[in-house]
Amino acid sequence: LLPSYLHIKTLVLLLVLALCLFVWGKWAGPYLGGKKKFLAGSGLAACCAFVFAVLFIVPLHSEDRQYWQAFQKQEFFAQLGQKTVVLKFTADWCPTCKVLEQTVFTQSNMEALAEDDVVFMLADMTRFDEDRQKLLTALESASIPLLAVFPESSPYSPYIVRDVYTFETVKKVLDKARRKS
């Protein structure tokens, strides 16, 4: 049985494959000969291979991993009250999350945000995890993207940023959390 987190990716791949086969059957197969037929078939196969690579092989997140640590329940609670904790909920299947990774959490932006008193944690919701889901629910949210900033001085009163946000918004919330600490 196919895991539920692969359903969308598999459907997209099958749709692209069906489209490539349709193009082959409608135009390339009956009308082209020899070298052109081979090139058309190779191009359509390359298209399918590219889509497969993007969906199943490319790394989950594009932001620089040196800043983000994977959410672990014990580590998360150990850091609360010790440092300011920035917890980002994201998923591979979330297009808005992907846009935020490419615009808000760039290398240069992360360099500007990173300081010794801040821990950046990534709660990946691509696959179901009970601990991450319970924390998301406790933050009164059912959807992602979500960014929660837990100040060092009041770790049980986080600042929540939902849906679409900018680097400036993240910076303001993080600065506010640091001042509170």
N, C-alpha and C positions, 0 to 999 in steps of 0.2 A: 504494500500500500504506500502511496506517495504521501510524505509528510505535508501537512497543511501549509507550511510556510513556502513550499515549492509550487503550489497550485498556480498562482498567478504567473510565475516565471515560465512554467511549463506551457500554460495556455498561450502566452506571448510567443514562445518559441514555435509552438505548433501553428499558430496563425501565420508567422513569417514563413515557415516551411510550406504551408498551404498556398500562400501567395506566390512563393518562388515556383512551386510546381504548376500553379495556374499559368504564370507567365511562360514557363517552359512549354507547357502543352498548347497554349494559345498562339504564341508567336515564335518561340525559338525552335521547338521540335520540328514542326512540319515545314517551315520555310527556310531554315538555314541548312547549309551543308558543310561537310568537312571541317575546316579549321574554324569557321565562324560558329558552328554548332558547338565545338569543343570549348571555345572561348566563352560563349554564352553560358554553357553548363558550368564551367569553372567559376564564372562570375556569380552565378546564383548559389553555387555551393559555398563560395567564399562569403557571400552575404549571410547565409545560414550559420556558418562557422563564426562569423563576427558577432552575430546576435547571441549565439550560444556562449561565446567567451564573455561578452558584456554581462549577460544574465547570471552565469554560473561560475566564472573563473575570476573576474576582476575583484580585487579586494573590496570588502564590505564598505569601508569608510575611507574617504580620501584625506581626511585631516591628518596632520602629522601625529603619529602615535606616541611621540615622546611626551606629549602633554597629557594624554588621556589614559587613564587606567580603567580596565573593565570593572563594572560594578560587581562587588562581592559584598553580600549582606554584612558579614562580620567586619570587614575592612571599612565599610561605609559608617557603621555605628561607632567603630573605634575612632574615626576621624572627627565625628561630630563633637563640637565643643573644643577641639584641639586646634583646628584650622577652619578657615572658610571653605566650604565644600560646594563646588559647582557640579550639579548632576544633570546630565543631558540625556533625555529619553529620545531615542531615534530608532529607525528600522530600515532595513534594506529595501523594503517595498514601499516606503514613504517618499513620494516625490518632493514634498515640501522639505523634508529632512535633507534630501540630497542637495536641494538648492541652498539651504542654510550652510551645509558643509562646504560648498563651493564659494559662498559669498561672505558669510559671517565668521566661520572658523578656519580661515586661511592661515598659512604659516605666519605671515607678518602680524595678523590680528592676534593670534595666540601668543606670539612673543610679547605683544603689548599688554596682554591680560595676565600673563604668567608672573607670579611672584612666589616667594618662598612660603607665604602664609595661605596659599590657595591650593586646593586639591581638585583636579578635574576628573570626574568619573563619568563613564559612558554606560548607560543602561540600554543595551541593545534589545529591542523588542521584536526583532525579526523572528525569533523562535520564542514560543511561549515559555515563560519562567514564572513560577508562582511568586517568588520573592519580589521580582521587579514589578509584576502586575499588582501585588498588594500595596507596594509603595506608591505606584501610580494612582491607585484608588484612594489611598490615604491622603494624597495631595489633591484630592477632589477633582480628578481628571479621568476621562475615559479615552482620551485621544492624544496623539502625539503629532508634531513635536511639542515637547515641553522642556523647559529649562527651570530647574529649581536651584536657588542659591541659598545655602544655609550659613548664616553668619556665625562666627566663632562664639560670640557672646550670647546669642539666643538661637541655638541650633534647631529648636523645635518650632520656630516661627520663620519659615523660609519665605523668600521672595519668589514668586512664580511668574514666569513669562511663557505665554501660550502661543501656539500656532506660528505665525510669521513674525519675525523680529529682525532687527538690524544689529550691526556691531555696536552702534552707539547705544542702543537699548541695553545690550548685555553689559557694556562698560559702565553705564550709569547704575545699573542694578548691583553690579559687583562693587563699585565704589561706595554705594550706599551701605552694602553689607559690611564692607571693611570699616567704614566710619562707625557703624553700630558696634563693632567688636572692640 
